[in-house]
Amino acid sequence: MRLLKKNLYKETFKVVEIFRTVEGEGRWVGLPVVFIRLEGCNLRCSWCDTTYSYDGKTYTVKTLEEILKEVSTYNLKRVCITGGEPFLTSNLDILVKSLLDEDYYVFIETNGTLWNERFKDLNLDRLYITCSPKPPFYFVNKDLIPYIKELKFVVDENLSLNHIIKPDFIDIIKSDIIVLQPESNKPEMVKKALNLQDQLLQLGIESRIIPQCHKVLGLP
């Protein structure tokens, strides 16, 4: 572990869980990853499968030093920070910078509604932000948009083509970084995802249909 300023080691975070698994969603799918699930979320999606991440009681306060030590025991090079909503953690930038300084690739899963200005000072070479806009408004903070490397849409009864090709997303979706994820791997949502994919192709836009593969594999 590289030497950090002592005061940074004492930074604390509300951690729901830290565990090793296989990334089951998006373009990192199949890769071995250490997950850091932080507590708290500002949204309440009806199909959320991690409601325990924002119940206000299922977490442990850990120092940055404790987190880095635990992550290092897995001997992997990729770390995914998820929630809940990671950007609710005000000192998220300190955790991310520390992981980047330890030469990890860092993947952040966010609903896109929040932003942390201090991220502008981070080395973005090994930082991968996937944004999953949520219904009913599919709002994404404009300051976050330049840093998004993947847009992931849960294909549910709410999602429509207009939610995907919003003007704010145009530059991103032209770069072939759209993932359509059928809600809970339901067959009817797989069918809807295929239909949306065809509609996007008619507009000259490619997308990838990727289910929640960790659930298929029976992993957390």
C-alpha positions in Angstrom: 0.0 0.0 0.0 1.4 3.3 -1.0 2.1 6.0 1.6 -0.9 8.3 2.2 -1.1 11.4 4.4 -2.1 10.2 7.8 -5.2 12.4 7.9 -6.5 10.7 4.7 -6.2 7.3 6.3 -8.7 8.5 8.9 -11.3 9.5 6.4 -14.4 7.4 7.0 -17.1 5.9 4.8 -20.4 4.1 5.3 -19.7 0.7 3.7 -22.5 -1.8 3.2 -20.3 -4.5 1.9 -17.0 -5.3 0.2 -16.8 -8.5 -1.7 -15.3 -10.3 -4.7 -17.4 -11.4 -7.6 -17.7 -11.3 -11.4 -18.9 -8.1 -12.9 -22.4 -8.9 -14.1 -23.5 -5.8 -15.9 -22.3 -3.5 -18.7 -19.1 -3.7 -20.7 -17.0 -5.0 -17.8 -19.1 -8.1 -17.7 -17.3 -11.3 -16.9 -14.3 -9.7 -15.3 -13.3 -10.4 -11.7 -14.0 -7.3 -9.6 -13.9 -6.2 -6.0 -17.2 -4.4 -5.1 -17.4 -1.6 -2.6 -21.0 -0.9 -1.9 -21.6 2.4 -0.2 -24.6 3.3 1.8 -27.4 5.7 0.7 -29.5 6.4 -2.4 -31.5 9.5 -3.4 -33.9 7.5 -5.6 -36.4 4.7 -5.0 -36.7 2.5 -8.1 -39.5 0.0 -7.8 -37.3 -2.9 -9.1 -34.2 -2.1 -7.0 -32.5 -5.3 -5.9 -30.3 -3.7 -3.3 -32.8 -1.9 -1.1 -30.6 -2.8 1.9 -28.0 -0.3 0.6 -30.2 2.6 1.7 -32.1 1.3 4.8 -29.9 3.5 7.0 -28.7 0.6 9.2 -27.0 -2.1 7.1 -23.6 -0.5 7.0 -20.3 -0.3 8.9 -18.2 2.8 9.2 -14.8 2.0 7.9 -11.7 4.2 7.5 -10.0 4.6 4.2 -7.1 2.5 5.5 -9.4 -0.3 6.4 -11.0 -0.3 3.0 -7.7 -0.3 1.1 -6.4 -3.1 3.2 -9.5 -5.2 2.7 -9.6 -4.6 -1.1 -5.9 -5.5 -1.3 -6.6 -9.0 0.1 -8.4 -10.0 -3.0 -5.3 -9.4 -5.2 -7.4 -8.0 -8.2 -6.8 -5.0 -10.3 -10.4 -3.8 -10.7 -12.7 -2.2 -8.2 -16.3 -1.3 -8.7 -17.9 1.4 -6.4 -21.6 1.1 -6.3 -24.6 1.7 -4.0 -27.2 2.9 -3.6 -25.7 6.0 -5.1 -22.0 6.5 -4.6 -22.0 10.2 -5.3 -24.1 10.7 -2.1 -20.8 10.1 -0.3 -19.3 13.5 0.0 -15.7 12.3 0.1 -16.1 9.8 -2.7 -13.3 11.6 -4.6 -10.8 10.7 -1.8 -11.7 7.0 -1.9 -11.4 7.0 -5.7 -8.1 8.9 -5.8 -6.6 6.5 -3.2 -7.6 3.5 -5.3 -6.3 5.0 -8.5 -3.0 5.9 -6.7 -2.8 2.2 -5.8 -3.0 1.4 -9.5 -6.5 0.0 -9.5 -8.9 0.4 -12.4 -12.0 2.0 -10.8 -15.5 1.5 -12.0 -18.3 3.7 -10.6 -22.0 2.9 -11.1 -24.2 5.9 -10.7 -27.7 7.0 -11.5 -26.3 10.2 -12.8 -28.2 12.7 -10.8 -25.3 13.9 -8.6 -21.8 15.2 -9.2 -18.6 16.0 -7.2 -16.6 18.9 -8.6 -13.4 17.5 -7.1 -13.5 14.6 -9.7 -12.2 17.2 -12.2 -8.8 16.9 -10.5 -8.5 13.1 -10.8 -6.6 11.0 -13.3 -9.3 9.7 -15.6 -7.2 7.2 -17.4 -8.2 4.3 -15.2 -11.6 5.7 -14.1 -14.7 4.3 -15.8 -18.1 5.8 -15.0 -21.2 4.0 -16.1 -24.4 6.0 -15.8 -27.8 4.3 -15.5 -30.4 7.0 -15.8 -33.6 6.2 -13.9 -37.3 6.7 -14.4 -39.5 8.6 -14.5 -37.4 11.6 -15.8 -34.0 9.9 -16.7 -32.3 13.1 -15.5 -28.5 13.2 -15.7 -26.5 16.0 -14.1 -24.9 18.0 -17.0 -21.6 18.3 -15.2 -21.3 14.5 -15.1 -22.0 14.0 -18.8 -18.4 14.6 -20.1 -17.1 11.9 -17.8 -19.6 9.2 -18.7 -18.0 6.2 -20.5 -21.1 4.1 -20.7 -24.9 4.6 -20.6 -26.8 1.7 -19.2 -30.6 1.7 -19.4 -32.7 -0.8 -17.5 -35.4 -1.9 -20.0 -38.6 -1.8 -18.0 -42.2 -0.8 -18.7 -41.2 2.9 -18.5 -38.2 3.0 -20.9 -38.9 4.4 -24.4 -36.7 5.4 -27.3 -37.1 9.1 -26.4 -35.5 8.5 -23.0 -32.4 7.1 -24.7 -31.9 9.6 -27.5 -32.3 12.7 -25.3 -30.3 15.7 -26.7 -28.0 15.6 -23.7 -27.0 12.0 -24.5 -26.4 12.4 -28.3 -22.6 12.7 -28.1 -22.4 9.7 -25.9 -24.7 7.4 -27.8 -22.9 8.0 -31.0 -19.8 6.4 -29.5 -21.4 2.9 -29.2 -21.5 2.9 -25.4 -25.2 2.1 -24.8 -26.2 -0.9 -22.8 -29.8 -2.2 -22.7 -30.3 -4.3 -19.6 -33.6 -6.2 -19.5 -35.2 -5.7 -16.0 -34.6 -8.7 -13.8 -33.8 -10.7 -17.0 -37.6 -11.0 -17.7 -38.4 -12.5 -21.1 -40.8 -9.7 -22.0 -38.2 -7.1 -21.3 -35.7 -9.0 -23.4 -38.2 -8.8 -26.2 -38.6 -5.1 -25.6 -34.8 -4.6 -25.5 -34.5 -6.2 -28.9 -37.2 -3.9 -30.3 -35.4 -0.8 -28.9 -32.2 -2.1 -30.4 -33.8 -2.3 -33.8 -35.3 1.2 -33.4 -31.8 2.6 -32.5 -30.3 0.8 -35.5 -32.7 2.6 -37.8 -31.2 5.8 -36.5 -27.7 4.5 -37.1 -27.0 3.9 -33.4 -25.7 0.6 -32.1 -26.3 -0.7 -28.6 -25.6 -3.9 -26.6 -28.2 -6.0 -24.9 -26.6 -7.4 -21.7 -28.6 -9.1 -19.0 -27.6 -9.2 -15.3 -25.1 -12.0 -15.9 -24.2 -12.4 -12.2 -27.8 -13.5 -11.5 -27.6 -16.1 -14.3 -24.4 -17.4 -12.7 -25.9 -17.3 -9.2 -23.4 -14.8 -7.9 -23.9 -11.7 -5.7 
